Amino acid sequence: MSTLSDPPKGSFRLSMLLNDTRYRSMTLQVIAAIILVSALGYLYSNLATNLREAGLNISFGFLGSSAGYDINQTLIDYNSQSTNLRAAFVGILNTLLVAFMACITATILGVFAGVLRLSNNWLVRKLMSFYVEIFRNIPVLIWIIIIFTIMTAVMPGPREFRGDEPTASMFMDLFAFTNRGVYTPAPYFTRGFGGGEGSALNWLLALAVLVASFFGARFMTKRANVVQEATGIRPNTLWTNLAIWLLPITVFCLILGLAWDIPVLKGFNFGGGIKIGGPLIALWLALSVYTGAFIAENVRAGIQAVSQGQTEAAAALGIRPRRVMSLVVLPQALRVIIPPLISQYLNITKNSSLAIVVGYADITATLGGITLNQTGRAIECVLLLMLFYLVISLTISTAMNVYNSSMKLKER
């Protein structure tokens, strides 16, 4: 009686690195890595040699020197005597501000336009198609210039608010719309922790209260889902969630004495409140309407990817037509919408570098513009710019990919 046994293993030979499928993949990866490292090493050596021959060196010491220039809109304290590093931080915050605002506005606009493009109303459908075709086929740079030009030419100047018979007036005596920007009331606390009304600690505590309210409302919603699955009856969470959101922050503001700094005309300009500059508004609106047109097409494609049977099944269950879109269609369409939406968010962040056209001080205008020209440190400034855009792009991609994974179908 014969027995079966494993065939004897042959000795290892160098030819197996390419001929044997067990080693071929690893061999090719090692070769590619060696080539890549060699190429990068050559480029770095070549750069170092050229810099040495030109009497130059890579140094980031210029970041600690005085910037020597003003910035028209800042989110943190800054003056011309601040360092180049602080000017770069101001530019980073300005870039993140306009990118965040544009992403939110473009998403809202894109979702509404995408849904209305499939409307049964012929006029609404054609108007949305007109919006999409017009805005996505004209470069965003042109839209930035158009919106900024309209603002400076049409909106009244601050001096038109002066005099016994002014030709312009504040909206509700709270908001001033001028050719220099929009002036709005600024909230502050009359008492609080860590130094009073201007303390950042007060705002961090307010943010903590809002975050706690978010998780509290989310807990109540999940609890309602569990009750609905167990009994078939869903508890009403509307008033509970509203109370969770409103009561804590209201009590917090009352304790700390929330007040408002109203903008007032002083001399030839408005003082007090918050100034939203014209360049920021132009850039924000242009990026929003331009990218919103692309998002609208993504939303339309996502909705059309959902089977018509889903809509018919929802109608058969008695769900109202206005609720079918929000409860049935859009949640399924998100699996198709989110991947291209990531690209649109990245485009908004990178297109914000066009802010230099209208004088908005983003990171490209500060670090890659004025600082570069004053210090002559082109290599260092460009490297820092590349690093910033790389980090922010990877952060956006990672966050959206995590959200995309959570929206995938959960298979048994």
Residue pairs with C-beta under 8 A, 6 or more apart in sequence:
16 22
16 23
17 23
17 24
17 27
18 24
18 27
51 57
51 58
51 379
58 379
58 380
59 377
59 380
60 377
60 380
60 384
62 84
62 371
62 375
62 377
62 380
63 83
63 84
63 85
63 88
64 83
64 84
64 85
65 83
65 84
65 375
66 80
66 81
66 82
66 83
66 84
67 80
67 81
67 82
67 83
67 84
67 86
67 87
67 370
67 371
67 374
68 80
68 81
68 374
69 80
69 87
69 370
69 374
70 79
70 80
71 78
71 87
71 90
71 91
71 361
71 366
72 277
72 279
72 359
72 361
73 94
73 275
73 277
73 279
73 280
73 360
73 361
74 90
74 93
74 94
74 361
75 90
75 93
75 94
75 97
76 86
76 89
76 90
76 93
78 86
78 87
78 90
84 367
84 371
84 375
87 366
87 367
87 370
87 371
88 363
88 366
88 367
88 371
88 384
90 361
90 366
91 361
91 362
91 363
91 364
91 365
91 366
91 367
92 363
92 388
94 280
94 355
94 360
94 361
94 362
94 363
95 349
95 352
95 353
95 355
95 362
95 363
95 364
95 392
96 392
97 280
98 280
98 283
98 284
98 287
98 352
98 355
98 360
98 362
99 348
99 349
99 352
99 392
101 284
101 288
102 283
102 284
102 287
102 288
102 291
102 348
102 352
103 345
103 348
105 284
105 285
105 288
105 292
106 287
106 288
106 289
106 290
106 291
106 292
106 295
106 344
106 348
107 292
107 295
107 341
109 288
109 289
109 292
109 295
109 296
110 291
110 292
110 293
110 294
110 295
110 296
110 298
110 299
110 344
111 295
111 296
111 299
111 330
113 128
113 131
113 132
113 292
113 293
113 295
113 296
113 299
114 295
114 296
114 297
114 298
114 299
114 300
114 302
114 303
115 299
115 303
115 325
116 124
116 125
116 127
116 128
117 125
117 128
117 129
117 132
117 296
117 300
118 125
118 300
118 303
118 304
119 125
119 128
128 296
131 293
131 296
132 293
132 296
132 297
133 293
134 293
135 143
135 289
135 290
135 292
135 293
136 290
136 293
136 294
136 297
138 290
140 286
140 287
140 290
140 291
140 351
140 354
141 354
141 357
143 286
143 289
143 290
144 282
144 283
144 286
144 287
144 354
144 357
144 358
145 357
145 358
146 286
147 281
147 282
147 285
147 286
148 278
148 279
148 282
148 358
151 179
151 278
151 281
151 282
152 179
152 278
153 179
154 179
155 177
155 178
155 179
155 278
156 167
156 168
156 177
156 178
156 179
157 178
157 179
157 180
158 176
158 178
158 180
158 265
158 268
158 269
158 270
159 268
160 166
160 167
160 168
161 168
161 169
161 170
161 176
161 178
161 265
162 265
168 178
170 176
170 263
171 177
173 262
174 184
174 185
174 262
174 263
175 182
175 183
175 184
175 185
175 263
176 182
176 183
176 263
176 265
176 270
178 270
179 278
180 269
180 275
180 277
180 278
181 275
181 276
181 277
181 278
181 280
181 281
182 275
182 276
182 281
183 263
183 270
183 273
183 274
183 275
183 276
184 263
184 273
184 274
184 276
185 260
185 261
185 262
185 263
185 273
185 274
186 260
186 261
186 272
186 273
186 274
187 258
187 259
187 260
187 261
188 197
188 198
188 258
188 259
188 260
188 261
189 196
189 197
189 199
189 202
189 253
189 256
189 257
189 258
189 259
190 196
190 197
190 256
190 257
190 258
190 259
191 197
191 256
191 257
192 199
192 201
192 202
192 256
192 257
193 199
193 201
193 202
193 205
194 200
194 201
194 202
195 201
197 259
202 256
205 252
206 249
206 252
206 253
209 248
209 249
209 252
210 249
212 248
213 244
213 245
213 248
213 249
216 244
217 241
217 244
217 245
220 237
220 240
220 241
220 244
221 237
221 241
223 235
224 234
224 235
224 237
225 234
227 233
227 234
227 235
228 234
228 235
261 272
261 273
262 272
262 273
263 270
263 271
263 272
263 273
263 274
263 275
264 270
264 271
264 272
265 271
266 272
277 360
278 358
279 355
279 358
279 359
279 360
280 360
282 358
282 360
283 352
283 354
283 355
283 358
283 360
287 348
287 351
287 352
290 351
291 344
291 347
291 348
291 351
294 344
294 347
295 341
295 344
298 336
298 337
298 340
298 341
298 344
299 333
299 337
301 336
301 337
302 333
302 334
302 335
302 336
302 337
303 325
303 329
303 330
303 333
305 333
305 336
306 329
306 332
306 333
310 328
310 329
310 332
311 324
311 328
311 329
313 328
314 324
314 327
314 328
315 321
315 324
319 327
319 328
331 407
334 407
335 404
335 407
335 408
335 409
338 400
338 403
338 404
338 407
339 404
341 400
342 396
342 397
342 400
342 401
342 404
345 396
345 400
346 393
346 396
346 397
349 389
349 392
349 393
349 396
350 389
350 393
352 362
353 362
353 363
353 364
355 361
355 362
355 364
355 365
356 362
356 364
356 365
356 369
359 365
363 385
363 388
364 385
367 381
367 384
367 385
368 381
368 382
368 385
371 377
371 381
372 378
372 381
372 382
375 381
